């Protein structure tokens, strides 16, 4: 009681002294701080596990990679089964679903679960990233802060975007790219009302990162090679290459997930996936964990260090063998990442995308430089722009890609080649896939929020909110007299569903259908409901129809009421008037600044 009383007193004080807008700014700063702490905690736990396992790897060389992923995945399996008892969810898709269908409400357990499952997965060699789990933890924190302070759905959505921006800002120390990521991926409106909280959260988070990690950066290199106009065609080639690589990345992701669906138990998926990852790590050590060390070595021009110890060390003097090995990373990073997910691991796809892009960019540069045609391009620049191209293609986040690399390099010297490669990659991938790994499943179900306001409003609406059940149901065997006595006389509606005893909908009757005969008593015992009923203009499927589908059915049928069925059983009607009223109300709430 004292705690509730104190909180209630705070709410009263806040309403009197702090405006809603000012309170949102305060919360955005707090969310940025906490999201930054979550990201720092996640990194430190993972690095601690990796450091402890490094000594083991020294003694056993690459052979230890066969068993480490299995151990990590098994620990995650035990944690999920006996402690959290909640299935692993892919971070960004899960958050997008919560925003569209759960009013941005995220379970408290999502605050700490990613801080345990992701380090176990990545620290033991799972080929995934930490950004997704960091965003998941930060988003859960912001959602529950919103619940604590009773903020509305719109502000809660904004704060979840602030958490995402905070996580990126903390990990990459790139506050501008972090803001743009929140806008591109979470479909936030870039207005002053949303921009300022995102900015506050991003700055708060990056300051948190500097406080705990100092000047330590993920990418340590000195930018020296400027853009040259003569290299323009090669950047176009790189953009095309990253576009097709993005298509490959996406197709491989869904193919492997579908392949693992044939395994009936999680334990079998774990064993098969863990051993597959171990085999890939033995042959290609840079696939271990996130891969920041690999990227840094490429940026430093040290491809031998980037590749590490492999079974092909005797042939590394041949540059074409090196190119083949780097291209192998381009191919197998997507496979290793998705296998980690399919086997039950936790992580994100953002950083694996960067690793794959860096390898591809470096490969393209090395091929150009070693063809013997007298051309030379900067391998460092191509490595950076390869990362941007994959981010733009795989995630459909071109502006995030451009500004992230610009901030990493500490300037805008590569802005032109970045725009060339990113635009090419994005166009190619967008033409092949309308949606990303993050959004495909939600889009197919009509549960994805986008920058299209009409579509987003329909997505936020729920069928339950517009279903009406105050209709009197008729049995097809009823006589006209029974229908008039038990139905028409007692109903306030002019529409009657006709259902069997098992609640299966077989037709409808309008009052207009019986108006001319309802006073003809000679028909009361000889005319039956089944003689008068007719099919509905269309039927709404509760489980399979999105609100966009519902709107389309009303438009195509010109009906004012349509029945709703669930598993072929009648549950009620939706009226066009109530649907449009609910739409207008949701649109007003959605567009409030």
Secondary structure, DSSP 8 states (H G I E B T S, - for coil): -HHHHHHHHHHHHHHHHS-HHHHHHHHHHHHHHHHHHHHHHHHHHHHHHHHHHHHHHHHHGGGGHHHHHHHHHHHHHHHIIIII-S----HHHHHHHHHHHSTT---THHHHHHHHHHHHHHHTT-S-BSHHHHHHHHHHHHHHHHHHTT--HHHHHHHHHHHHHHHHHHHH--HHHHHHHHHHHH----SHHHHHHHHHHHHHHHHHHHHHHTT--SS---------GGGHHHHHHHHHHHHHHHHHHHHHHHHHHHHHTTS-SHHHHHHHHHHHHHHHHHH-GGGSSS-HHHHHHHHTT-HHHHH-S-TTGGGTTSHHHHHHHHHHHHHHHHHHHHHHHHTT---BSHHHHHHHHHHHHHHHHHHHHTSSSS----HHHHHHHHHHHHHHHHHS-HHHHHHHHHHHHTSSTTHHHHHHHHHHHHHHHHHH-SS-TTTHHHHHTT----S-HHHHHHHH--GGGTEE-----B-TT-BHHHIIIIIGGG-SSSEEEEE-TT-BEEEEEEHHHHTTTTT-GGGTTT-BHHHH-B--S-EEETTT--HHHHHHHHHHH--SEEEEEETTEEEEEEEHHHHHHHHHHHHHHHH--
